[in-house]
C-alpha cells in the first residue's frame, strides 16, 4: 500500500496518508492546508525471523536487534 508520511508547512502536523494516484492532492488532517511536504520514511522488511530496516539495523522497532519484535 502506498502510505506516505507528510508534514504540514502551516501548522507543523506530521501525518500519514494513503495516496493512490501521484496527482492526488494531499491536505493536512489538522488544518486542511494543501501546503504539505512528503517526508522520507523508514521501511522495514522481514528476512527469515528478523526484521531489517532501510537503515541496515537489525530491527525497525528498536534499531538494535534487542527488542521482542526481533525474534
PLY file of the C-alpha trace (Angstrom):
ply
format ascii 1.0
element vertex 71
property float x
property float y
property float z
element edge 70
property int vertex1
property int vertex2
end_header
0.00 0.00 0.00
1.37 3.45 -0.86
1.16 5.11 2.56
3.32 8.23 2.83
4.29 10.46 5.73
3.75 14.21 5.33
4.49 17.36 7.32
2.25 20.43 7.10
4.15 23.64 6.35
1.39 25.70 8.01
0.85 24.03 11.41
3.74 21.52 11.63
1.46 18.47 11.94
3.09 15.17 10.85
0.62 12.61 9.46
0.30 9.57 7.21
-1.86 9.43 4.10
-2.79 6.68 1.66
-2.05 8.10 -1.81
-3.45 6.08 -4.69
-2.55 8.48 -7.55
0.60 10.62 -7.88
-1.58 13.60 -8.84
-3.85 13.26 -5.79
-3.92 16.40 -3.63
-2.96 15.80 -0.01
-4.20 18.17 2.69
-3.20 18.42 6.33
-5.51 16.39 8.55
-5.37 19.06 11.28
-5.68 22.44 9.49
-6.67 21.26 5.96
-3.82 23.21 4.33
-2.58 21.90 0.95
0.96 23.07 1.83
2.45 19.72 2.82
5.85 18.13 2.26
6.38 14.40 1.77
8.89 13.06 4.29
11.40 10.27 3.84
10.10 7.36 5.89
11.98 4.32 7.11
11.00 0.98 5.62
11.32 -2.42 7.31
11.38 -5.88 5.76
11.17 -9.28 7.38
14.04 -11.57 6.46
13.55 -15.01 7.96
12.76 -14.38 11.62
14.47 -10.96 11.77
13.26 -7.51 10.79
15.74 -5.44 8.76
15.19 -1.72 8.31
16.19 0.50 5.41
18.91 1.95 7.66
20.50 -1.51 7.92
19.71 -2.09 11.57
18.53 -5.46 12.77
15.07 -4.29 13.80
12.85 -1.40 12.73
11.30 -1.28 16.19
14.34 -0.94 18.44
17.06 -0.24 15.84
19.43 -2.53 17.68
18.13 -6.06 17.49
17.34 -6.31 21.19
13.54 -5.96 21.43
10.91 -8.72 21.46
9.99 -7.98 17.81
13.45 -9.04 16.62
12.69 -12.68 17.32
0 1
1 2
2 3
3 4
4 5
5 6
6 7
7 8
8 9
9 10
10 11
11 12
12 13
13 14
14 15
15 16
16 17
17 18
18 19
19 20
20 21
21 22
22 23
23 24
24 25
25 26
26 27
27 28
28 29
29 30
30 31
31 32
32 33
33 34
34 35
35 36
36 37
37 38
38 39
39 40
40 41
41 42
42 43
43 44
44 45
45 46
46 47
47 48
48 49
49 50
50 51
51 52
52 53
53 54
54 55
55 56
56 57
57 58
58 59
59 60
60 61
61 62
62 63
63 64
64 65
65 66
66 67
67 68
68 69
69 70
